[in-house]
């Protein structure tokens, strides 16, 4: 019985992460298609790579949040505000960038996302070092995303 109880936080946090990404993709799908025909950085990966990478990152974010949740004392902690803020901005960014074509606003949003990601690593580490480590790929991907967003802004306005 205890084992079933331990898996639910992982299921819930991973689901919330993937749901956020899925909803963001739905809202910005038309803009994503239009963006493919615009000038981009030569380092821009194909759309399939984005989908795969983001799926893995969302799972890692969910596992990380669940690790913190299950750490004593079990339950939501102040650090989960970073997770919630990250999810909110992960929904907002593609909406700004693709759906609304507000590339500069998206760039600023990415800076806030990066600050939150770094804050998450710092805040998760004392509770569960593995949870902090699982946030590092996301943080590094945001740095790459910042470069891609900046290049898109420079090339397309």
Backbone as a chain_set.jsonl record, in Angstrom:
{"seq": "XXXXXXXXXXXXXXXXXXXXXXXXXXXXXXXXXXXXXXXXXXXXXXXXXXXXXXXXXXXXXXXXXXXXXXXXXXXXXXXXXXXXXXXXXXXXXXXXXXXXXXXXXXXXXXXXXXXXXXXXXXXXXXXXXXXXXXXXXXXXXXXXXXXXXXXXXXXXX", "coords": {"N": [[0.825, -1.2, 0.0], [1.947, 1.231, 0.765], [3.787, 1.597, -1.268], [2.186, 2.192, -3.524], [1.194, 4.637, -2.735], [3.488, 6.13, -2.837], [4.028, 6.37, -5.552], [2.122, 8.038, -6.706], [2.644, 10.903, -6.408], [4.642, 11.185, -8.358], [3.344, 10.438, -10.727], [1.375, 12.441, -10.826], [2.866, 14.907, -10.86], [4.443, 14.554, -13.173], [2.418, 14.276, -15.064], [1.21, 16.855, -14.871], [3.3, 18.425, -15.828], [3.678, 17.446, -18.486], [1.125, 17.959, -19.471], [1.054, 20.75, -19.43], [2.994, 21.336, -21.415], [1.745, 20.119, -23.607], [-0.671, 21.576, -23.854], [0.37, 24.112, -24.384], [1.561, 23.624, -26.848], [-0.697, 23.07, -28.391], [-2.03, 25.554, -28.369], [-0.219, 27.139, -29.722], [0.283, 25.966, -32.168], [-0.304, 26.663, -34.923], [1.302, 28.918, -35.249], [3.779, 27.745, -34.878], [4.025, 26.203, -37.177], [4.061, 28.218, -39.156], [6.414, 29.487, -38.415], [8.386, 27.739, -39.246], [8.928, 28.366, -41.867], [10.34, 30.69, -41.776], [13.393, 32.68, -41.614], [16.003, 31.209, -39.702], [18.227, 30.326, -36.99], [21.215, 28.57, -37.866], [21.609, 26.499, -36.134], [19.177, 25.618, -35.303], [17.187, 23.003, -34.294], [15.36, 20.267, -35.941], [11.707, 20.142, -35.951], [10.812, 17.704, -34.749], [12.863, 17.028, -32.995], [12.659, 19.069, -31.108], [10.162, 18.398, -29.985], [10.71, 15.869, -28.853], [12.84, 16.46, -27.068], [11.627, 18.37, -25.346], [9.621, 16.774, -24.242], [11.096, 14.894, -22.764], [12.36, 16.672, -20.998], [10.138, 17.726, -19.617], [9.265, 15.429, -18.285], [11.499, 14.961, -16.634], [11.366, 17.308, -15.092], [8.945, 16.853, -13.757], [9.525, 14.506, -12.287], [11.548, 15.508, -10.69], [10.156, 17.471, -9.173], [8.43, 15.749, -7.834], [10.227, 14.256, -6.314], [11.059, 16.185, -4.489], [8.626, 16.687, -3.263], [8.131, 14.219, -1.991], [10.128, 14.142, -0.127], [10.994, 14.245, 3.336], [9.536, 16.767, 5.399], [6.784, 15.113, 4.054], [4.948, 16.426, 1.309], [3.604, 19.466, -0.246], [5.913, 22.082, -0.779], [7.553, 25.254, -0.185], [9.348, 25.439, -2.266], [8.025, 24.342, -4.388], [6.706, 26.393, -5.549], [8.456, 27.443, -7.372], [8.434, 25.437, -9.273], [5.734, 25.597, -10.104], [5.713, 28.214, -11.123], [7.538, 27.9, -13.187], [6.14, 26.101, -14.844], [3.979, 27.726, -15.574], [5.297, 29.765, -17.025], [6.408, 28.185, -19.001], [4.177, 27.57, -20.433], [3.413, 30.11, -21.236], [5.582, 31.109, -22.796], [5.767, 29.757, -25.49], [3.326, 30.625, -26.418], [3.622, 33.404, -26.548], [5.846, 33.545, -28.301], [5.287, 31.931, -30.639], [2.4, 31.903, -31.195], [1.537, 34.587, -30.8], [3.588, 35.978, -31.912], [5.389, 37.642, -30.581], [8.327, 38.18, -30.248], [10.354, 39.543, -28.794], [9.166, 39.902, -26.264], [8.91, 37.226, -25.641], [11.596, 36.585, -25.429], [12.376, 38.037, -23.161], [10.748, 36.725, -21.344], [11.977, 34.244, -21.408], [14.369, 34.854, -20.097], [13.422, 35.252, -17.494], [12.43, 32.701, -17.057], [14.832, 31.291, -17.086], [16.089, 32.36, -14.823], [14.302, 31.425, -12.876], [14.674, 28.672, -13.235], [17.347, 28.342, -12.45], [17.054, 29.192, -9.826], [15.386, 27.128, -8.95], [17.086, 24.889, -9.049], [18.92, 25.668, -7.079], [17.236, 25.876, -4.82], [16.12, 23.298, -4.637], [18.284, 21.648, -4.154], [19.245, 21.447, -1.35], [17.196, 19.901, -0.305], [16.717, 17.572, -1.874], [19.329, 16.457, -3.517], [19.415, 15.031, -5.983], [17.05, 15.835, -7.199], [17.645, 18.485, -7.784], [19.735, 18.093, -9.587], [18.372, 16.885, -11.697], [17.135, 19.054, -12.791], [19.042, 20.406, -14.186], [19.486, 19.709, -17.014], [17.214, 20.96, -18.141], [17.695, 23.632, -17.491], [20.036, 24.1, -18.962], [19.023, 23.679, -21.542], [17.308, 25.842, -21.697], [19.145, 27.91, -21.911], [20.147, 27.412, -24.475], [17.742, 27.719, -25.857], [17.358, 30.428, -25.402], [19.381, 31.525, -26.979], [18.429, 30.67, -29.517], [15.962, 32.007, -29.597], [16.804, 34.674, -29.453], [18.248, 34.864, -31.86], [16.157, 34.391, -33.667], [14.627, 36.637, -33.153], [16.388, 38.652, -33.991], [16.573, 38.053, -36.717], [13.944, 38.091, -37.639], [12.447, 39.965, -36.322]], "CA": [[0.0, 0.0, 0.0], [2.852, 2.383, 0.837], [4.408, 1.761, -2.577], [1.217, 2.889, -4.39], [1.139, 6.018, -2.265], [4.715, 6.801, -3.254], [4.081, 6.597, -6.995], [1.163, 9.069, -7.127], [3.24, 12.231, -6.667], [5.368, 11.144, -9.627], [2.334, 10.435, -11.785], [0.707, 13.748, -10.862], [3.781, 15.969, -11.288], [4.796, 14.319, -14.578], [1.219, 14.607, -15.839], [1.07, 18.312, -14.922], [4.349, 18.953, -16.706], [3.362, 17.105, -19.873], [-0.109, 18.676, -19.826], [1.441, 22.136, -19.724], [3.628, 21.344, -22.732], [0.744, 19.781, -24.615], [-1.573, 22.721, -24.039], [1.128, 25.179, -25.045], [1.719, 23.236, -28.254], [-1.997, 23.244, -29.049], [-2.315, 26.987, -28.515], [0.724, 27.805, -30.621], [0.574, 25.073, -33.294], [-0.292, 27.371, -36.207], [2.487, 29.765, -35.253], [4.953, 26.872, -35.048], [4.089, 25.846, -38.605], [4.485, 29.416, -39.881], [7.796, 29.782, -38.049], [9.283, 26.85, -39.996], [9.28, 28.975, -43.156], [11.08, 31.934, -41.53], [14.838, 32.521, -41.379], [16.324, 30.75, -38.354], [19.622, 29.999, -36.711], [21.631, 27.282, -38.445], [21.601, 25.494, -35.067], [17.804, 25.266, -34.961], [16.901, 21.585, -34.573], [14.074, 20.012, -36.585], [10.583, 20.123, -35.006], [10.732, 16.445, -34.004], [13.837, 17.092, -31.9], [12.045, 19.905, -30.074], [9.116, 17.629, -29.299], [11.335, 14.83, -28.03], [13.598, 17.072, -25.974], [10.702, 18.942, -24.367], [8.94, 15.681, -23.533], [12.042, 14.389, -21.76], [12.553, 17.714, -19.98], [8.932, 17.785, -18.781], [9.289, 14.263, -17.39], [12.526, 15.233, -15.615], [10.835, 18.334, -14.184], [7.934, 16.216, -12.931], [10.212, 13.613, -11.34], [12.249, 16.383, -9.761], [9.169, 18.041, -8.247], [7.937, 14.656, -6.998], [11.283, 13.951, -5.341], [10.986, 17.197, -3.431], [7.35, 16.449, -2.57], [8.21, 13.022, -1.149], [11.146, 14.319, 0.908], [10.398, 14.632, 4.631], [8.192, 16.259, 5.619], [6.077, 14.857, 2.798], [3.926, 17.403, 0.954], [4.028, 20.636, -1.007], [6.859, 22.942, -0.081], [7.737, 26.555, -0.839], [10.109, 25.222, -3.492], [7.113, 23.997, -5.478], [6.32, 27.634, -6.233], [9.352, 27.537, -8.527], [7.884, 24.482, -10.249], [4.49, 26.178, -10.638], [6.099, 29.363, -11.949], [8.173, 27.36, -14.385], [5.092, 25.591, -15.725], [3.245, 28.873, -16.109], [6.11, 30.412, -18.064], [6.548, 27.236, -20.109], [2.969, 27.73, -21.239], [3.393, 31.471, -21.772], [6.611, 31.381, -23.794], [5.391, 29.458, -26.88], [2.18, 31.463, -26.784], [4.191, 34.692, -26.964], [6.776, 33.413, -29.414], [4.68, 31.369, -31.855], [1.013, 32.298, -31.454], [1.394, 36.044, -30.863], [4.774, 36.48, -32.603], [6.021, 38.676, -29.756], [9.636, 37.555, -30.028], [11.089, 40.223, -27.731], [8.502, 39.534, -25.002], [9.282, 35.838, -25.394], [12.996, 36.604, -25.004], [12.366, 38.483, -21.759], [10.153, 35.616, -20.593], [13.022, 33.224, -21.285], [15.296, 35.271, -19.039], [12.759, 34.965, -16.223], [12.428, 31.24, -16.949], [16.191, 30.873, -16.734], [16.284, 32.721, -13.414], [13.515, 30.463, -12.099], [15.32, 27.359, -13.335], [18.524, 28.386, -11.574], [16.507, 29.221, -8.465], [14.879, 25.791, -8.634], [18.253, 24.056, -8.741], [19.454, 26.11, -5.786], [16.276, 25.583, -3.74], [15.888, 21.86, -4.527], [19.505, 20.932, -3.762], [19.329, 21.034, 0.062], [16.135, 18.94, 0.02], [17.058, 16.348, -2.602], [20.317, 16.807, -4.547], [19.044, 14.451, -7.27], [16.01, 16.697, -7.771], [18.349, 19.637, -8.358], [20.487, 17.611, -10.744], [17.427, 16.627, -12.787], [16.751, 20.348, -13.363], [20.163, 20.96, -14.956], [19.256, 19.68, -18.474], [16.222, 21.99, -18.464], [18.376, 24.924, -17.388], [20.93, 24.206, -20.119], [18.187, 23.817, -22.737], [16.819, 27.223, -21.719], [20.235, 28.738, -22.448], [20.111, 27.194, -25.917], [16.498, 28.342, -26.33], [17.586, 31.868, -25.396], [20.143, 31.812, -28.197], [17.536, 30.506, -30.673], [14.964, 33.086, -29.542], [17.506, 35.915, -29.792], [18.518, 34.812, -33.283], [14.872, 34.556, -34.359], [14.242, 38.053, -33.01], [17.271, 39.445, -34.846], [16.31, 37.761, -38.126], [12.531, 38.25, -38.021], [11.778, 41.021, -35.55]], "C": [[0.871, 1.267, 0.0], [3.483, 2.672, -0.53], [3.487, 2.506, -3.551], [1.147, 4.36, -4.018], [2.355, 6.796, -2.755], [4.757, 7.115, -4.742], [3.182, 7.763, -7.437], [1.766, 10.456, -7.294], [3.993, 12.282, -7.997], [4.398, 11.205, -10.806], [1.733, 11.83, -11.934], [1.639, 14.839, -11.385], [4.212, 15.786, -12.747], [3.615, 14.677, -15.467], [1.055, 16.123, -15.97], [2.087, 18.939, -15.866], [4.025, 18.697, -18.17], [2.097, 17.803, -20.35], [0.197, 20.118, -20.197], [2.056, 22.237, -21.116], [2.636, 21.06, -23.846], [-0.206, 20.921, -24.905], [-0.875, 23.872, -24.75], [1.299, 24.871, -26.533], [0.412, 23.415, -29.022], [-2.29, 24.707, -29.344], [-1.441, 27.62, -29.589], [1.039, 27.004, -31.886], [0.651, 25.8, -34.637], [0.946, 28.254, -36.335], [3.764, 28.961, -35.435], [5.136, 26.508, -36.512], [4.588, 27.034, -39.435], [5.956, 29.721, -39.627], [8.786, 28.937, -38.853], [9.734, 27.47, -41.318], [10.091, 30.263, -42.998], [12.581, 31.653, -41.393], [15.098, 32.169, -39.911], [17.823, 30.533, -38.213], [19.982, 28.683, -37.399], [21.646, 26.159, -37.397], [20.19, 25.064, -34.651], [17.547, 23.803, -35.307], [15.573, 21.423, -35.309], [12.96, 19.904, -35.54], [10.494, 18.841, -34.165], [11.684, 16.452, -32.81], [13.279, 17.944, -30.763], [11.012, 19.115, -29.278], [9.708, 16.583, -28.371], [12.055, 15.422, -26.821], [12.65, 17.633, -24.917], [9.959, 17.861, -23.592], [9.833, 15.124, -22.434], [12.222, 15.414, -20.635], [11.343, 17.815, -19.059], [8.866, 16.593, -17.828], [10.314, 14.483, -16.282], [12.045, 16.275, -14.605], [9.806, 17.728, -13.234], [8.554, 15.304, -11.887], [10.913, 14.44, -10.268], [11.295, 16.969, -8.716], [8.63, 16.962, -7.309], [8.972, 14.253, -5.945], [11.256, 14.93, -4.171], [9.715, 16.992, -2.609], [7.462, 15.287, -1.587], [9.299, 13.108, -0.087], [10.472, 14.727, 2.215], [10.524, 16.131, 4.866], [7.444, 16.204, 4.281], [5.025, 15.947, 2.548], [4.497, 18.545, 0.131], [4.911, 21.52, -0.145], [6.961, 24.272, -0.831], [8.45, 26.406, -2.184], [9.208, 24.858, -4.665], [6.549, 25.242, -6.171], [7.197, 27.863, -7.461], [8.848, 26.633, -9.643], [6.631, 25.068, -10.904], [4.796, 27.366, -11.548], [6.73, 28.937, -13.257], [7.123, 26.844, -15.364], [4.3, 26.725, -16.358], [4.021, 29.539, -17.247], [6.358, 29.486, -19.254], [5.305, 27.213, -20.981], [2.988, 29.087, -21.95], [4.376, 31.665, -22.925], [6.193, 31.003, -25.215], [4.179, 30.257, -27.352], [2.679, 32.817, -27.28], [4.986, 34.553, -28.255], [6.083, 32.986, -30.706], [3.302, 31.955, -32.158], [0.872, 33.808, -31.645], [2.542, 36.73, -31.602], [5.412, 37.668, -31.892], [7.391, 38.157, -29.312], [10.429, 38.216, -28.899], [10.48, 39.901, -26.36], [8.839, 38.095, -24.636], [10.723, 35.748, -24.888], [13.112, 37.014, -23.532], [11.794, 37.376, -20.869], [11.17, 34.503, -20.388], [14.046, 33.584, -20.215], [14.703, 34.985, -17.655], [12.711, 33.452, -15.995], [13.792, 30.729, -16.511], [16.496, 31.19, -15.271], [15.525, 31.753, -12.501], [14.16, 29.077, -12.096], [16.547, 27.295, -12.426], [18.084, 28.408, -10.117], [15.993, 27.86, -8.027], [16.024, 24.862, -8.267], [18.783, 24.398, -7.347], [18.534, 25.707, -4.634], [16.024, 24.086, -3.547], [17.092, 21.125, -3.924], [19.557, 20.546, -2.286], [18.3, 19.959, 0.439], [16.449, 17.581, -0.579], [18.044, 16.734, -3.707], [19.981, 16.233, -5.927], [17.976, 15.296, -7.965], [16.64, 17.926, -8.424], [19.085, 19.235, -9.634], [19.574, 17.368, -11.945], [16.942, 17.919, -13.449], [17.843, 20.942, -14.261], [19.946, 20.854, -16.473], [18.256, 20.74, -18.93], [16.879, 23.371, -18.483], [19.301, 25.134, -18.593], [20.143, 24.381, -21.418], [17.636, 25.238, -22.842], [17.892, 28.177, -22.24], [20.284, 28.626, -23.97], [18.877, 27.863, -26.524], [16.646, 29.863, -26.371], [18.351, 32.283, -26.657], [19.234, 31.729, -29.435], [16.509, 31.629, -30.748], [15.609, 34.415, -29.951], [17.791, 35.969, -31.302], [17.23, 35.019, -34.093], [14.419, 36.007, -34.301], [15.084, 38.92, -33.937], [16.926, 39.264, -36.332], [14.893, 38.141, -38.575], [11.791, 39.37, -37.284], [10.833, 40.513, -34.51]], "O": [[0.563, 2.244, -0.682], [3.687, 3.827, -0.902], [3.949, 3.352, -4.317], [1.051, 5.225, -4.889], [2.257, 7.987, -3.053], [5.458, 8.04, -5.153], [3.467, 8.405, -8.447], [1.422, 11.141, -8.257], [3.981, 13.305, -8.681], [4.619, 11.945, -11.764], [1.601, 12.337, -13.048], [1.25, 15.615, -12.259], [4.332, 16.768, -13.479], [3.79, 15.31, -16.509], [0.79, 16.623, -17.063], [1.771, 19.868, -16.61], [4.085, 19.606, -18.997], [2.008, 18.197, -21.513], [-0.344, 20.643, -21.17], [1.689, 23.11, -21.902], [2.681, 21.689, -24.903], [-0.515, 21.204, -26.063], [-1.459, 24.526, -25.614], [1.192, 25.765, -27.373], [0.417, 23.86, -30.169], [-2.743, 25.054, -30.435], [-1.876, 28.535, -30.288], [1.98, 27.343, -32.604], [1.583, 25.57, -35.407], [1.56, 28.327, -37.399], [4.715, 29.425, -36.064], [6.254, 26.503, -37.028], [5.438, 26.87, -40.311], [6.664, 30.165, -40.531], [9.906, 29.378, -39.111], [10.803, 27.135, -41.829], [10.486, 30.864, -43.997], [12.985, 30.53, -41.094], [14.5, 32.747, -39.003], [18.573, 30.557, -39.188], [19.146, 27.785, -37.502], [21.692, 24.983, -37.76], [20.03, 24.239, -33.751], [17.671, 23.402, -36.464], [14.749, 22.337, -35.306], [13.231, 19.608, -34.376], [10.135, 18.9, -32.989], [11.349, 15.943, -31.74], [13.409, 17.587, -29.592], [10.993, 19.16, -28.048], [9.26, 16.427, -27.235], [11.899, 14.947, -25.696], [12.844, 17.399, -23.724], [9.697, 18.027, -22.401], [9.383, 14.907, -21.308], [12.233, 15.053, -19.458], [11.5, 17.971, -17.848], [8.451, 16.745, -16.679], [10.028, 14.22, -15.114], [12.288, 16.141, -13.406], [9.792, 18.048, -12.046], [8.149, 15.327, -10.725], [10.871, 14.105, -9.085], [11.593, 16.963, -7.521], [8.399, 17.223, -6.129], [8.615, 13.944, -4.809], [11.411, 14.541, -3.013], [9.742, 17.115, -1.384], [6.944, 15.365, -0.473], [9.386, 12.23, 0.772], [9.49, 15.469, 2.204], [11.564, 16.705, 4.543], [7.485, 17.148, 3.492], [4.301, 16.339, 3.464], [5.694, 18.596, -0.154], [4.685, 21.681, 1.055], [6.508, 24.392, -1.969], [8.186, 27.158, -3.122], [9.592, 25.047, -5.819], [5.98, 25.145, -7.259], [6.742, 28.408, -8.466], [8.838, 27.018, -10.812], [6.493, 25.033, -12.127], [4.204, 27.503, -12.618], [6.486, 29.537, -14.304], [7.199, 27.11, -16.563], [3.988, 26.682, -17.549], [3.459, 29.837, -18.301], [6.501, 29.95, -20.385], [5.385, 26.866, -22.16], [2.623, 29.189, -23.121], [4.046, 32.311, -23.919], [6.255, 31.863, -26.094], [4.029, 30.528, -28.543], [2.218, 33.317, -28.306], [4.822, 35.342, -29.185], [6.273, 33.611, -31.749], [3.067, 32.448, -33.261], [0.169, 34.257, -32.55], [2.474, 37.926, -31.886], [5.915, 38.589, -32.536], [7.583, 37.753, -28.165], [11.103, 37.528, -28.132], [11.213, 39.654, -25.402], [9.031, 37.777, -23.462], [11.03, 34.93, -24.02], [13.857, 36.407, -22.764], [12.3, 37.127, -19.775], [11.22, 33.89, -19.322], [14.536, 32.706, -19.505], [15.408, 34.53, -16.755], [12.925, 32.979, -14.879], [13.89, 29.839, -15.665], [17.094, 30.376, -14.567], [16.05, 31.318, -11.476], [14.183, 28.397, -11.07], [16.755, 26.309, -11.719], [18.669, 27.727, -9.274], [16.145, 27.479, -6.866], [15.941, 24.129, -7.281], [19.058, 23.508, -6.542], [19.003, 25.249, -3.593], [15.746, 23.644, -2.433], [16.93, 20.101, -3.261], [19.889, 19.399, -1.985], [18.507, 19.201, 1.387], [16.447, 16.566, 0.117], [17.634, 17.283, -4.73], [20.237, 16.885, -6.94], [18.002, 15.451, -9.186], [16.21, 18.352, -9.495], [19.056, 19.954, -10.633], [19.967, 17.621, -13.084], [16.396, 17.88, -14.552], [17.582, 21.881, -15.013], [20.2, 21.833, -17.174], [18.432, 21.349, -19.985], [16.641, 24.172, -19.387], [19.339, 26.221, -19.171], [20.551, 25.145, -22.294], [17.51, 25.778, -23.94], [17.579, 29.145, -22.933], [20.443, 29.627, -24.668], [18.96, 28.494, -27.578], [16.118, 30.513, -27.274], [18.005, 33.266, -27.312], [19.266, 32.611, -30.293], [16.219, 32.142, -31.829], [15.02, 35.187, -30.708], [17.593, 37.004, -31.937], [17.229, 35.743, -35.088], [13.893, 36.543, -35.276], [14.561, 39.82, -34.595], [16.984, 40.219, -37.107], [14.67, 38.47, -39.74], [10.641, 39.675, -37.598], [10.214, 41.304, -33.799]]}, "num_chains": 1, "name": "protein.A"}
